[in-house]
Amino acid sequence: MFSGVPPFLLSAQAMEEEAEIIQKKLTALSMPRWQAIVTAMADRTLPDLDGEIFFHISRDKMVAWLLLLPPIGQGKPVEMLHLMKLLSEEKVDSGIEWDLVKEMVNQGQYFQLLPVAWGKQPERGADGWIEDYYARDQEPNMEVEELAQVGYDSLYSLHLVQEVKKGDAICRIIPPGQGIPGSTVTGERVPALNGRPAIPPKGRNTELSEDGNYIVSTKDGHVLFNGRTFQVKPVLKIEGDVTPEDGTVQFVGDIQILGDVVSGASVQATGSIQVNGMVEASTIEAGEHVVVSGGIQGQDNALIRAYKSVYAKYLEHCTVYAFQRIQADCIIESEIFSNGTIQVRTGRAVIVGGHIQAAGEISVGTVGSKAERITTVVLGGQPCEALERAQMMEELNRTEEKLRKVSSQPASPEVRKEISQLNLNVCVTKMKLEKLEKDLKKSEVHFRKDCRLVCDTVFPGTEVTIGGNTLLMDRMKERCAFCPGKNKVNLISVV
């Protein structure tokens, strides 16, 4: 019931429209009484007028207002019986605030326009929704300290992939709820809207169950959510080593290698690549993560590239690019680039020699060595774009060389068409390079909030560069951090 608090609010426009109608009706009711009073006052008397009831029902029949006019002279006051009769005539039998009505009549509350009956608003049904059985956002588990001990299950232990079998349910589609009808003050039914159905996030290698209540996998693989739909990536499982004799191993999905990736081999996947053994002087490229349980011994000829993260037991004499994160127990004489962060906090937790560059934080136990081996650390910018720029330059050189060769051939429709296409490719590549150069220049002066090197120990021979400013350590320092400063590199102590 109402109990002094409106069950719902009328819109401002509706209130204005109802107020205009009430004013006209109340004026029409009051005018004869006023005329009678004016006429009687000419004889210095008052007319005998009974109390009257003003009652108004809103156009949508969801609210009813009551106002009592007082008796005049010897007129009779409004009685409850009169009001109940009026309510019956108006067919108002729902949502009446009887306590308020009785109070107005018994205490003679006149000239107060009050809502005394409210309809019940219809309730829209709850919208359908999706109950997920697999996480949409996969956050890596940073508690994994010994990848070699985790072995084949590294991808699962790091929470980088979610395994699914053919026929498994990925999520449940909860149907929308039924709406609850409302009613007017006259007892008429007000229909309700049902909830909106959920849009099934059905993607590649998934389908709706027969009853339409679930999305299920159509094959074994790994579940991922691409922002709109659940998809299942197939998995290529290689029981032994990958060697140069295998050619370039390419797969649309994830690759799991139970052996090693030996020197001269090449592995490419659109998803993640898990190597249970070690990686030698080879090339690995993943559209998502690279996890190497046995570590990487690259012999200065290994190239690892991941468009998300790289996790390895150790990184030695290799080049690694990751667009999000790199984590290892140690990094020795390597070229390491991350557009995100680099963490070397487990196992030996050392970075010795080489070139280390990250856009965000580099957190490490020890940088450099007692032998003062030169170790270069660069912070800020977009480290992985250097690789992209090199690839673009290589592509541009190849295209221009091919254009020179084709241009020297006798003219023909086919040659002219190929020349036109090659010229277009050169133009597009140069535009991409120009944009990349502009982005790189902008990133040189804008640093991420977490742009810093944090270490327990830093040895002489360590060179830290931030935004073009370089600090060369000439003495050992413990528990410190290197941060961007004004035209310098700030070195601060960390408690």
JOZI-V988927 format. One line per field, one symbol per residue. ss: DSSP state (@ for helix, = for strand, . for the rest). burial: 1 if it has 16 or more other C-alpha atoms within 10 Angstrom, else 0. A space follows every 50 residues. Layout:
BEGIN
ss->???
burial->???
END
This chain:
BEGIN
ss->...........@@@@@@@@@@@@@@@@@@@@@@@@@@@@@@.......=. .======.....=======..=.......@@@@@@@@@@......=.@@@ @@@@@@.......=====.=..=.....====..............@@@@ @@@@@@@.....==....======.....=.==.....==.......... .=...===.....====...=====....====.====...=.@@@.=== =..====...=....====...===...=...====...===...===== ======..====..========..====.===..====..====.....= ==..====..=======.......=====.....@@@@@@@@@@@@@@@@ @@@@@@@.....@@@@@@@@@@@@@@@@@@@@@@@@@@@@@@@@@..... .=======...=====..====....=========..======..
burial->01000000000000000100010000000000100010000000011011 11111111001111111111110000110000100000000101111001 10011001010000111111111111011100011000000000011101 11111011111101100111111111111011111110010101111001 11101111000011111111111110000111111100001110000111 10111111111111111111111111111111111111111111111101 01111111111111111111111111111111111111111111110011 11111111111111111110011111111111111100100100010011 00100100000000000010010011001000100100010011001000 111111111111111110011000011001111100001010000
END
